[in-house]
Amino acid sequence: MWKRLFLRRLRALAILLAIAIPVGLVNLPAVEAEAADQVQTPPAACAGMTGPGEDGNSIDDENHAAVRLDLPSPKEDVAVDEEGKIDLSGVLHKKAKMVDVSMGKVKSTDFTLGPPPAGVSGWASSWQTRLRPPQLGKNLVCTRAEREPKRFARILRSFNIVDRIAPSNVTGLSVGSITHNSAKASWNAATDNYGLAGYEIRVDGGPAIRTNSATRSYTISGLPPESEHTVSVVAVDLAGNKSATPATTTFRTAETPPDPDPELTLAVEEGSATAKWQPDPNGDFTYRVFLDGQLHDEFPMGQYCVDAAGNKADPCTADSVIEYPIEPLEAATPYTLRIDAAREDGTQWRDFGGGFITKTVAPAVPETVTQQVSSESSQCAAQGGDFYIAPSVRSAVTVPGGSTQVFAGCYRAADASCVEDHMPPEEDESFDCSDDVTGLLRDVSAPGGGPALSPLNADASDTTPLFDPGNPIQPVAWCLQSGACTLLLAPPAAAAASAGVATVVSAVVFWIVVIAAAIVIGVALGVIWSIIDASPIAIGGLLEYPIDHATDFDTYEDWGLEEGRWYHSLTAYAQLIKTTKEIADDRDLPFAWTDSEDSYLRRTIDQACAALKGGNYSYGPCDDDFAVYVPGGKNNKFVDMQQTGDHIVAAMGNGGYPQPSGRIKWLAPARSIDGQAARSAGFRRGWFDTLAFRPNACDNRGGQVCDEFPFWATDQAVNLSGLTADLKPVPRREASPQGNDISTFHTKCKVDNGERFMVLPIKSWVSAGAPSFGIRVNGSGASVCMQPSSP
């Protein structure tokens, strides 16, 4: 114990940043501000030399007679060529040999030697090399030669690197998935000599919409039916150059879907619809429901027959109403519905139907915001920027004195030497800095702030919450492969979303995440620093969490992060505890954490993290970037689904270990849009009413619906996990709330088709009638992606 405490304190001394960032209201410099020449820290090979002056040369270049750097000239802009490289050349004394030429962390030891250039005596030879500059803008070049052992000739020069070659034109632009009010534009990847920042899309000549370099599609919404539109796309490189000729195409939106037949009424929501019609006892005996032309369900006339008060009608008469819930559905998706009424002998008696489109769910962070932030952040890094400020908080972030603007939102600090020297960091590296960038972060830090945990009131369009010390801004650093980085400041949800897309940005950019408070900057690709003195922290197969439900997450300390591989598990745990407490306090819910529930949550997270990896482990640490669905007794809009929530809890062990143990994998299902995984295996939505699965708990369920867990819209529906899904009859009124809940979760928490997510049922949370919510965890911390809200 004393050893662990000593290690924690020792590492605490090496902590670089305390970055839970509430900010003060200070205006930025004007957009027109111009970037000024700056003296950067010399490369390590030329360490200790005076930085270049106005003429681009260092006043203490050493041993000029041994080596000369002729081209490029420091007085002219140096343009990268078609390969994104520059040529450097000079003259070398016959008794010297070239050692290396470096620009930042990019180094070349591959030299072509030749005869001396014209006008140079035979005592010399020419040398030439090529390399890719680590960034555009100001760069330092260190040239080294060795005249005799341990005596080096060194030249330190400053160059301004530019890229004048525009990216290729975009090809393959097409528009598909056209509806009456939307369409999806897609295109092929463009190429560039130095690297792409992304693409700009314009619809009907409107404002430019930016995507990052890995995103080559854009969904256009809010269009009038039966109208013509033009879409154009250009590529934007890391220098800001754009394709010479935009790719352009036109399309026409479809007609508005026809109204349902007079016999049919449809109540449509985000992830569900309720179809209503009046029965005809003279011929109706059973109904067959077809969704998009495929058999969806088959049931007797009395199954969903209700009277005028909404109670089950028995008998079902011509004055009754059939209320049939259809769920789960995908949000913002068109469907066609047909109902066939059959006689007792099975022959068709009548049919009716209609089309409908489910409602749209607005994402927690608009996709346009995520794309712009991720694209401009990488562009800022490429142009030598030290920090990038997201548009929504530019009026609220204090810029260090002496900073210069590269472009709107992107800045160079007067001194970022220490951070630049350690970018990208080694996995086990810790260091202390006192330059302007770390000064900025320290100045605005809240004491003891921890990994960024999202408060419920976070809103990327509203800067007011940023002044709450309990609401940190998450910083994310974007780095070029060479080591040039830029720090991103954005609201919690926006920064988390940006970190989530960072892994798919073009190959010239990778990312590291600077986590809020008390974590060293040795964080590479979402992995917290290496364990220097590795020691297991598992007890009886379970993680020994260094925090508990009584921890004040706004006054964070170490959390035992020397055991870095458990970081994402701890972050998920902390965000869940913090969120439940906030909701319970805000809504005055009869809920409080107990040691027993706390122990169950830890165990469940460990099991779910292992299940996310798809292995056969009973517990393990979480990988990076996943979403968590926490079911409640009400859905995220506080609509009752108590029995449905109770069913999930019961199916997963009723507050204990899942039984049989194979159900652990149910904690980590993968999304399957419209249940295609089950459909492809030959099952229909009402699979539990087929002979192959009878008898089951949903036989003779009266007017209730059959709830199943795992959900139909996952890869574990029916029996795809190797175990038949758990079934329970629940009130008909709970079908739509749960369908809407799942659809909203998938949309707001950006769970892609085939992506695994975590389901964490908490018995006392559901029993308290609390709402469901969703969180997203990645290297920058955690954010509430599906926030409970009253309808």
Sequence and secondary structure as in RCSB ss.txt:
>XXXX:A:sequence
MWKRLFLRRLRALAILLAIAIPVGLVNLPAVEAEAADQVQTPPAACAGMTGPGEDGNSIDDENHAAVRLDLPSPK
EDVAVDEEGKIDLSGVLHKKAKMVDVSMGKVKSTDFTLGPPPAGVSGWASSWQTRLRPPQLGKNLVCTRAEREPK
RFARILRSFNIVDRIAPSNVTGLSVGSITHNSAKASWNAATDNYGLAGYEIRVDGGPAIRTNSATRSYTISGLPP
ESEHTVSVVAVDLAGNKSATPATTTFRTAETPPDPDPELTLAVEEGSATAKWQPDPNGDFTYRVFLDGQLHDEFP
MGQYCVDAAGNKADPCTADSVIEYPIEPLEAATPYTLRIDAAREDGTQWRDFGGGFITKTVAPAVPETVTQQVSS
ESSQCAAQGGDFYIAPSVRSAVTVPGGSTQVFAGCYRAADASCVEDHMPPEEDESFDCSDDVTGLLRDVSAPGGG
PALSPLNADASDTTPLFDPGNPIQPVAWCLQSGACTLLLAPPAAAAASAGVATVVSAVVFWIVVIAAAIVIGVAL
GVIWSIIDASPIAIGGLLEYPIDHATDFDTYEDWGLEEGRWYHSLTAYAQLIKTTKEIADDRDLPFAWTDSEDSY
LRRTIDQACAALKGGNYSYGPCDDDFAVYVPGGKNNKFVDMQQTGDHIVAAMGNGGYPQPSGRIKWLAPARSIDG
QAARSAGFRRGWFDTLAFRPNACDNRGGQVCDEFPFWATDQAVNLSGLTADLKPVPRREASPQGNDISTFHTKCK
VDNGERFMVLPIKSWVSAGAPSFGIRVNGSGASVCMQPSSP
>XXXX:A:secstr
 HHHHHHHHHHHHT  B             TT           GGGTTS    TTSB TT B TTTEEEEES TT
SEEE  TTS EEEEEEEETT EEEEEEETTEEE   EEES  TTS TTEEEEEEEE  SSSEEEEEEEEEEEETT
EEEEEEEEEEEE           EEES  SS EEEE      SS EEEEEEEETT   EEEETT  EEEE S  T
T EEEEEEEEEETTS B SS EEEEEE         TT EEEE SS EEEEE   TTT SEEEEEETTEEEEEEE
TTTTEE TTSSB SS  TTSEEEEEE    TT EEEEEEEEE TTS EEEEEEEEEE      SS HHHHHHHHH
HHHHHHHTT SEEE GGGTTT    TT EEEETTEEE S  HHHHHT S  TT      SHHHHHHHHT  TT  
SEE  TT  TT  GGGGSTTS  EEEEEEETTS EEEEEE HHHHHHHHHHHTTS TTEEEE   SSSB S  BT
TB    TT    EETTEE  S  TT  TTS   TTTTSGGGHHHHHHHHHHHHHHHHHHHHHT S    HHHHHH
HHHHHHHHHHHHTTSS SS    SSEEEEE  SB TT  B HHHHHHHHHHTTTTS  SSGGGGGGGS BB GGG
HHHHHTT  TTGGGSGGG S TTTT TT EEEEES TTBTTTTTTTSS  EEEEE GGGHHHHHHHHHHHHHHTT
  TT B EE   HHHHHTT B EEEEEETTEEEEEE     
